[in-house]
Amino acid sequence: MEVPHFHHELVKRAVAAVLDKPADEQAAMLNLLAHLHKTETVSPAQLEQGFQKLFQKLPDLVLDSPNASRVINSFLAQTKEFCPEAEGWALKANGDRAETATNGANGTNGHA
């Protein structure tokens, strides 16, 4: 936590760690991210960059976790509840169409 320019990596790894976990564990991780944001440990820009990196790795993530797209999009949609800046994030999955926190909640990301 002493190296803020790597906090986006914490976001990416936190979400990736719970892709195949039960809903209560996913909720706990979301609460952790909310707390880190509230305490200004993780900035909105770092959250956004972490989600961007998840979307970039999505083609690989779905190989091991078929629900990865749904879980990541759910996290992204719920992030806007504690981080209003998330509303306008335009994230891309390996050059595919942009996802935003408003349209990303449908569980799709341009991949079948």
C-alpha positions in Angstrom: 0.0 0.0 0.0 3.1 2.2 0.2 3.3 2.5 -3.6 0.2 4.3 -4.9 1.0 4.1 -8.5 0.4 0.3 -8.3 -3.0 0.5 -6.5 -4.7 -0.2 -9.8 -3.0 -3.6 -9.7 -4.6 -4.2 -6.3 -8.1 -3.5 -7.8 -7.4 -5.8 -10.7 -6.2 -8.7 -8.4 -8.9 -8.1 -5.9 -11.7 -8.6 -8.4 -9.9 -11.4 -10.2 -9.5 -13.2 -6.9 -13.2 -13.6 -6.4 -14.4 -14.4 -10.0 -15.3 -17.9 -9.0 -16.2 -17.3 -5.3 -19.7 -17.2 -3.8 -21.7 -14.0 -3.8 -20.9 -13.3 -0.1 -17.2 -13.3 -0.8 -17.6 -11.1 -3.9 -19.7 -8.7 -1.7 -16.9 -8.6 0.9 -14.3 -7.8 -1.8 -16.6 -5.0 -3.1 -16.9 -3.7 0.4 -13.1 -3.7 0.7 -12.8 -1.7 -2.5 -15.4 0.8 -1.3 -13.5 1.2 2.0 -10.2 1.8 0.2 -12.0 4.4 -2.0 -13.7 6.1 1.0 -10.4 6.3 2.9 -8.7 7.7 -0.3 -6.3 4.8 -0.4 -7.4 4.0 -3.9 -8.4 6.9 -6.2 -11.2 6.8 -8.8 -8.4 6.9 -11.5 -6.8 3.8 -9.9 -10.2 2.0 -9.8 -10.8 2.8 -13.4 -7.3 1.6 -14.4 -7.8 -1.6 -12.5 -11.1 -2.3 -14.3 -9.5 -1.4 -17.6 -6.8 -4.0 -17.0 -9.5 -6.6 -16.2 -11.3 -5.9 -19.4 -8.0 -6.2 -21.3 -7.4 -9.6 -19.8 -11.0 -10.7 -20.1 -10.4 -13.1 -23.1 -7.9 -15.0 -20.9 -10.0 -14.7 -17.7 -13.1 -16.3 -19.2 -11.0 -19.4 -20.1 -10.6 -20.2 -16.4 -13.7 -18.4 -15.1 -16.6 -18.6 -17.6 -18.6 -16.1 -15.5 -15.8 -13.5 -15.5 -17.6 -11.1 -17.8 -20.7 -11.1 -15.7 -18.8 -10.7 -12.4 -16.6 -7.9 -13.6 -19.5 -6.0 -15.1 -21.4 -6.5 -11.9 -18.5 -5.1 -9.9 -18.2 -2.2 -12.3 -22.0 -1.4 -12.0 -21.8 -1.6 -8.2 -18.7 0.6 -8.1 -20.7 3.6 -9.2 -22.7 3.4 -5.9 -19.6 4.5 -4.0 -17.6 6.1 -6.8 -19.8 8.5 -8.9 -16.9 9.0 -11.4 -17.5 5.3 -12.5 -20.6 6.4 -14.2 -18.7 7.7 -17.2 -15.9 5.2 -17.5 -15.5 3.9 -21.0 -13.6 0.6 -20.8 -12.6 -1.7 -23.6 -11.9 -5.4 -23.8 -9.0 -5.9 -26.1 -10.1 -3.2 -28.6 -13.8 -4.3 -28.5 -16.6 -1.8 -28.1 -16.5 0.4 -25.0 -18.3 -0.6 -21.9 -19.5 1.9 -19.3 -20.7 1.4 -15.8 -24.2 2.1 -17.1 -24.3 -0.4 -19.9 -21.8 -2.9 -18.6 -24.2 -4.3 -16.0 -25.9 -6.5 -18.6 -23.2 -9.1 -18.4 -21.8 -8.7 -21.9 -18.6 -7.2 -23.0 -18.6 -7.9 -26.7 -17.6 -11.5 -26.3 -19.9 -14.5 -26.7 
